[in-house]
Amino acid sequence: MAKRVQLGKSELYVNPIGLGTNAVGGHNIHPDLDEEAGRQLVRTAIEHGINFIDTAFMYGPGRSEELIGEVVKESGNRSEIIIATKVSPKFVDNSIVHDNSPSFLREEAEKCLKRLQTDYIDLLYIHFPDQETPKAEAVGALKQLKDEGKIRAIGVSNFSIEQLKDANQDGYVDVYQGEYNLLNRTVENTLFPYVREHRISFVPYFPLASGLLTGKYHKDTVISESRAKSKFFKGEAYEQNLQKVNKLRQIAVAKGAEVSHVVLAWYLTRDAIDAIIPGAKRAEQVLNNLKTLDVHLSEEEINEIDRIFL
């Protein structure tokens, strides 16, 4: 069993390898999802010691929460499982609008509780900032929910550093979720110093850069249409990224590990990051992600990876 780590200054302790679940009921993100496969994916995670499950209203929308709620309830193990979900989107004339107003956040939190079939949410994030609501006011609404026992920890996602500072002026933010991977390290200079100083855990999304950092892409790989739109797969940048991944592959082969395990293990050496939430579409991918915990990087290897991706 992996040693549990604390998320920020919260009372939440998690396996450093969590599970991102946009492929569990996220029919609006992934076409042709099999819901039973999604349930099985969550069951497998729980059975193998993953206790940090990350979802959002936007996945489904709402369906991911419902499926996770079913599986957690059937496990009979609610107190051992840390459920994180996210609110802010609403649909107006078929388009997504974000709303951080206290009344809306409270309303949405109540709906999440119902979908998840639970009395409390361990970690509730504001998924995206709106342009109108002062962020301290938005987080104040989550603090009220926390005081009422409806949530245990407060998170924000996709906030700029200025928005995060506003949100955290009373020290209430426990976790920040944002884009970070070896091919996009900009937050190391902006957000990382702040979250370290204020004991906020940074949880990266897109940790494997749309699959490019798994090592499964080569010069002649046919890129799918959706992948081709990603900045990581475009033109010269793609070729340069492949060269970097090939250098990483040498480290992985020497360790008898997969490229993705080395990448994820490297993130866990960053002092701003306590846990990661790689996604999965199949149960066997969940088990594969857990192999990250068997990878131990030397100081020299950590520095070499740092240099490759500068």
GIVENBEL-V988774 format. One record per residue. N is the residue number from 1. RES is the residue in one letter. SS is DSSP state (h for helix, s for strand, l for the rest). PHI is phi in degrees with one decimal (none if undefined). PSI is psi in whole degrees, -180 to 180 (none if undefined). Layout:
N | RES | SS | PHI | PSI
N | RES | SS | PHI | PSI
This chain:
1 | M | l | none | 129
2 | A | l | -66.2 | 146
3 | K | l | -66.9 | 132
4 | R | s | -74.1 | 145
5 | V | s | -120.1 | 151
6 | Q | s | -83.5 | 136
7 | L | l | -88.1 | 110
8 | G | l | 55.5 | -136
9 | K | l | -102.2 | 16
10 | S | l | -76.6 | 180
11 | E | l | -99.3 | 20
12 | L | l | -95.2 | 129
13 | Y | s | -121.7 | 125
14 | V | s | -131.7 | 157
15 | N | s | -62.3 | 132
16 | P | l | -58.3 | -23
17 | I | s | -99.9 | 111
18 | G | l | -100.5 | -162
19 | L | s | -136.3 | 120
20 | G | s | -86.4 | 133
21 | T | l | -121.0 | 34
22 | N | l | -69.9 | -12
23 | A | l | -94.8 | 6
24 | V | l | -102.5 | 98
25 | G | l | 76.4 | 4
26 | G | l | -83.2 | 64
27 | H | l | -63.0 | -26
28 | N | l | -78.7 | -10
29 | I | l | -107.4 | -44
30 | H | l | -119.4 | 116
31 | P | l | -69.0 | 156
32 | D | l | 60.0 | 38
33 | L | l | -76.1 | 143
34 | D | l | -98.4 | 115
35 | E | h | -65.7 | -34
36 | E | h | -67.9 | -36
37 | A | h | -63.4 | -36
38 | G | h | -63.9 | -45
39 | R | h | -60.5 | -44
40 | Q | h | -64.5 | -35
41 | L | h | -60.8 | -45
42 | V | h | -68.7 | -41
43 | R | h | -57.6 | -47
44 | T | h | -60.2 | -43
45 | A | h | -58.2 | -50
46 | I | h | -63.2 | -43
47 | E | h | -63.8 | -25
48 | H | l | -107.8 | 23
49 | G | l | 89.4 | 3
50 | I | l | -79.8 | 121
51 | N | l | -118.9 | 9
52 | F | s | -117.6 | 103
53 | I | s | -110.8 | 122
54 | D | s | -109.0 | 124
55 | T | l | -136.4 | -168
56 | A | l | -167.3 | 152
57 | F | l | -55.2 | -38
58 | M | l | -63.2 | -20
59 | Y | l | -82.9 | 101
60 | G | l | 136.9 | -56
61 | P | l | -71.0 | 137
62 | G | l | 87.8 | -21
63 | R | h | -71.0 | -35
64 | S | h | -59.0 | -45
65 | E | h | -60.1 | -42
66 | E | h | -61.7 | -46
67 | L | h | -65.6 | -42
68 | I | h | -64.4 | -41
69 | G | h | -57.4 | -42
70 | E | h | -60.8 | -49
71 | V | h | -67.9 | -42
72 | V | h | -63.5 | -41
73 | K | h | -62.8 | -45
74 | E | h | -66.8 | -27
75 | S | h | -69.1 | -23
76 | G | l | 65.1 | 22
77 | N | l | -127.9 | 31
78 | R | h | -52.4 | -42
79 | S | h | -67.2 | -19
80 | E | h | -90.0 | -11
81 | I | l | -106.6 | 132
82 | I | s | -99.5 | 111
83 | I | s | -101.7 | 125
84 | A | s | -111.8 | 133
85 | T | s | -138.7 | 173
86 | K | s | -136.4 | 139
87 | V | s | -127.7 | 161
88 | S | l | 148.0 | -35
89 | P | s | -73.5 | 145
90 | K | s | -141.3 | 160
91 | F | s | -103.1 | 122
92 | V | s | -125.4 | 118
93 | D | l | 50.1 | 47
94 | N | l | 65.9 | 12
95 | S | s | -122.6 | 156
96 | I | s | -85.9 | 130
97 | V | s | -124.9 | 144
98 | H | s | -103.0 | 140
99 | D | l | -135.8 | 116
100 | N | l | -105.8 | 12
101 | S | l | -64.0 | 142
102 | P | h | -52.9 | -42
103 | S | h | -65.2 | -40
104 | F | h | -68.6 | -44
105 | L | h | -60.5 | -42
106 | R | h | -64.2 | -45
107 | E | h | -58.7 | -46
108 | E | h | -68.2 | -37
109 | A | h | -60.3 | -41
110 | E | h | -62.3 | -40
111 | K | h | -66.2 | -39
112 | C | h | -60.4 | -44
113 | L | h | -56.5 | -42
114 | K | h | -66.8 | -46
115 | R | h | -63.0 | -37
116 | L | h | -83.7 | -6
117 | Q | l | 53.0 | 49
118 | T | l | -140.4 | 162
119 | D | l | -89.3 | -16
120 | Y | l | -150.5 | 153
121 | I | s | -109.5 | 131
122 | D | s | -68.1 | -42
123 | L | s | -141.3 | 117
124 | L | s | -111.7 | 123
125 | Y | s | -101.8 | 149
126 | I | s | -84.6 | 117
127 | H | l | -69.3 | -45
128 | F | l | -140.2 | 149
129 | P | l | -74.4 | 147
130 | D | l | -96.1 | 178
131 | Q | l | -94.8 | -12
132 | E | l | -99.3 | -43
133 | T | l | -79.0 | 128
134 | P | l | -58.1 | 133
135 | K | h | -68.3 | -31
136 | A | h | -65.7 | -33
137 | E | h | -69.0 | -42
138 | A | h | -62.7 | -48
139 | V | h | -67.0 | -31
140 | G | h | -59.4 | -35
141 | A | h | -66.8 | -38
142 | L | h | -69.6 | -34
143 | K | h | -63.2 | -38
144 | Q | h | -61.9 | -45
145 | L | h | -61.2 | -36
146 | K | h | -66.7 | -44
147 | D | h | -62.0 | -29
148 | E | l | -85.0 | -3
149 | G | l | 82.3 | 11
150 | K | l | -86.5 | -23
151 | I | s | -135.4 | 158
152 | R | s | -108.1 | -23
153 | A | s | -151.1 | 157
154 | I | s | -115.4 | 132
155 | G | s | -130.2 | 157
156 | V | s | -132.3 | 153
157 | S | s | -137.7 | 142
158 | N | l | 65.4 | 18
159 | F | l | -81.5 | 146
160 | S | l | -72.0 | 169
161 | I | h | -61.0 | -37
162 | E | h | -65.9 | -42
163 | Q | h | -66.5 | -38
164 | L | h | -65.0 | -42
165 | K | h | -61.7 | -40
166 | D | h | -64.5 | -47
167 | A | h | -60.2 | -34
168 | N | l | -101.4 | 17
169 | Q | l | -63.3 | -21
170 | D | l | -101.6 | 6
171 | G | l | 75.5 | 25
172 | Y | l | -88.7 | -16
173 | V | l | -80.4 | 129
174 | D | l | -101.0 | -35
175 | V | s | -139.8 | 142
176 | Y | s | -121.7 | 132
177 | Q | s | -116.2 | 130
178 | G | s | -158.0 | 172
179 | E | s | -73.4 | 131
180 | Y | l | -161.6 | 131
181 | N | s | -160.8 | 175
182 | L | l | -62.1 | -21
183 | L | l | -95.4 | -7
184 | N | s | -143.0 | 91
185 | R | l | -109.0 | 19
186 | T | l | -57.7 | -33
187 | V | h | -70.1 | -12
188 | E | h | -59.9 | -33
189 | N | h | -94.6 | -16
190 | T | h | -106.2 | -62
191 | L | h | -86.2 | -37
192 | F | h | -56.0 | -47
193 | P | h | -59.4 | -39
194 | Y | h | -69.2 | -47
195 | V | h | -67.0 | -35
196 | R | h | -61.6 | -47
197 | E | h | -62.7 | -34
198 | H | l | -104.4 | 14
199 | R | l | 53.5 | 49
200 | I | l | -108.5 | 129
201 | S | s | -77.7 | 134
202 | F | s | -97.3 | 121
203 | V | s | -108.2 | 114
204 | P | s | -80.8 | 140
205 | Y | s | -109.7 | 167
206 | F | l | 53.1 | 43
207 | P | l | -64.3 | -24
208 | L | l | -107.4 | 18
209 | A | h | 49.4 | 58
210 | S | h | 55.4 | 29
211 | G | h | 97.6 | -13
212 | L | h | -63.7 | -33
213 | L | h | -85.8 | 11
214 | T | h | -84.5 | -17
215 | G | l | 87.0 | 5
216 | K | l | -87.9 | -5
217 | Y | l | -97.7 | 140
218 | H | l | -131.7 | 174
219 | K | l | -52.9 | -37
220 | D | l | -97.6 | 5
221 | T | l | -64.9 | 135
222 | V | l | -78.4 | 122
223 | I | l | -90.2 | 131
224 | S | l | -67.4 | 160
225 | E | h | -59.2 | -42
226 | S | h | -67.4 | -41
227 | R | h | -64.2 | -38
228 | A | h | -60.3 | -22
229 | K | l | -78.3 | -17
230 | S | l | -72.0 | 141
231 | K | h | -59.7 | -27
232 | F | h | -72.9 | -18
233 | F | h | -108.6 | 12
234 | K | l | -96.0 | 128
235 | G | h | 44.9 | -130
236 | E | h | -62.6 | -37
237 | A | h | -57.8 | -40
238 | Y | h | -62.0 | -46
239 | E | h | -62.5 | -42
240 | Q | h | -64.8 | -40
241 | N | h | -63.6 | -40
242 | L | h | -62.2 | -39
243 | Q | h | -62.7 | -41
244 | K | h | -65.5 | -43
245 | V | h | -64.3 | -34
246 | N | h | -64.5 | -36
247 | K | h | -66.8 | -38
248 | L | h | -65.0 | -37
249 | R | h | -59.2 | -36
250 | Q | h | -62.5 | -40
251 | I | h | -65.9 | -43
252 | A | h | -63.1 | -46
253 | V | h | -61.5 | -43
254 | A | h | -61.3 | -28
255 | K | h | -95.5 | -2
256 | G | l | 66.4 | 33
257 | A | l | -123.2 | 168
258 | E | l | -86.2 | 156
259 | V | h | -55.9 | -45
260 | S | h | -61.5 | -36
261 | H | h | -65.2 | -40
262 | V | h | -65.9 | -43
263 | V | h | -60.6 | -50
264 | L | h | -65.1 | -38
265 | A | h | -63.9 | -36
266 | W | h | -64.1 | -40
267 | Y | h | -59.0 | -38
268 | L | l | -71.8 | -7
269 | T | l | -87.6 | -8
270 | R | l | -79.5 | 132
271 | D | l | -74.0 | -11
272 | A | l | -83.8 | -16
273 | I | l | -110.6 | 123
274 | D | l | -103.2 | -31
275 | A | l | -147.2 | 155
276 | I | s | -128.1 | 156
277 | I | l | -129.4 | 63
278 | P | l | -59.7 | 143
279 | G | s | -81.6 | 171
280 | A | l | -155.8 | 150
281 | K | l | -110.1 | -20
282 | R | l | -132.5 | 153
283 | A | h | -57.0 | -38
284 | E | h | -66.2 | -27
285 | Q | h | -68.9 | -32
286 | V | h | -61.2 | -48
287 | L | h | -64.5 | -37
288 | N | h | -64.6 | -42
289 | N | h | -59.0 | -35
290 | L | h | -65.2 | -21
291 | K | h | -65.2 | -16
292 | T | h | -53.5 | -36
293 | L | h | -67.8 | -14
294 | D | h | -88.8 | -6
295 | V | l | -92.3 | 121
296 | H | l | -117.3 | 117
297 | L | l | -94.4 | 135
298 | S | l | -76.5 | 164
299 | E | h | -55.8 | -40
300 | E | h | -63.6 | -44
301 | E | h | -66.6 | -40
302 | I | h | -59.1 | -46
303 | N | h | -68.9 | -35
304 | E | h | -65.6 | -44
305 | I | h | -62.5 | -41
306 | D | h | -56.8 | -46
307 | R | h | -66.6 | -42
308 | I | h | -57.5 | -39
309 | F | l | -105.5 | 20
310 | L | l | -64.3 | none
